[in-house]
């Protein structure tokens, strides 16, 4: 890559940076991410970034065990989201009409 290509890339795309699991790495952050092993005890655990990723991912779910279903309230709201939105917009319109008439008088 010559200087013209580098200038074009940096002005259009932006400055180069390193990302790990979709998160921007800070230059001073030199610690590695992944599996953290304590050599004295042999205990191992995932670092914070990887813990977040594993929790959000369903790749490690045991086979044959169903995922937890959302609560009853959330299921009802998701099932009737269109009607909730229509009622909300209707109440907004009714409120605007009411205040418009009240201010006009």
N, C-alpha and C positions, 0 to 999 in steps of 0.2 A: 504494500500500500504506500503510495507516495503522499506528499504533503497535500496535494489537491484533493485526493480521495479522503484523506483524514479530515480535512477541513469540511468537506461536504457532509461526511458522515456525522461529524460532531455538531454541525449547525442544523441538520435536518433531523437526525435521530436523537441527538443529545450526547452528553458526556458519557463515556463508558463507565459502567459500574458492575459489580458482582452481585448476583442474586442467589439466594438459597431458599428453596421451597417458596418461590414467589415473593420473598421479602428482600429488600435491599440491604446489603451488608455495609456496615460503617467501616471506613478504612482502619480505624484504631481497634476494631474488633477482630483480633487475630485468633481467638479460640476456635477450635474445630467444633463442629456440630455433628451429632450422631449418637453413637453408643458411648457412654461414659463408664469406664471400668476402673474401680478402685483396686489397685494391685495388692494392697495389704490384706484386704478382706475378701477379694474376689467378687464383691457385689457389683452388679451392673445395672444401669438404668439409662433411659433415653434422655437426651438433653431437652431443654424447654421447647425449642422449635419443633423437634421431632415428636414430642408428646402431643403438642397441639395438632400436628398433622395426623397422627395415629388416631386421636380421639375423633377427628372429623371424618376420617376415612373408614369405610366399612370393609376394607380388605382383610382385616384381622378378626372379623367376627367368626365365632365358631360355626361350623357347618351344622345345619339342622336346628339351630336355635333361632327363633324368629326375632326380628328387631322389635324394640319397645315401641308400642303405638302411642301416639300423642293422647293427651287427656280428652275427656268428653267435650269440654267447652271448646277446645281448639278444633276438634273434628266438626262440631256443629258450625263454628264460624267459617271454617274452610269450605264446608259443603254449601253454605248459604252466602258466600262472599259477594256474589253478584247482587243478591237482594239487599244485603247490608249496605253495599255501595249505593244502590238505587235509593234506598230509604235515606241515607245520609245526604245525597245530592238533592233529593226532594225536600228534606227539612231545611237545607241551605237555601234553596230557591224560595221556599215559603217564608223563611226569615227575612230574606232580601225584599220580597214583595211587601211583607208586613211593615218593615222599617221604612220602605219607600213610601208607602201610603201614609204612615204615621208622620213622617217628616214633611210630606206634601201639604198636609192640613195645617 
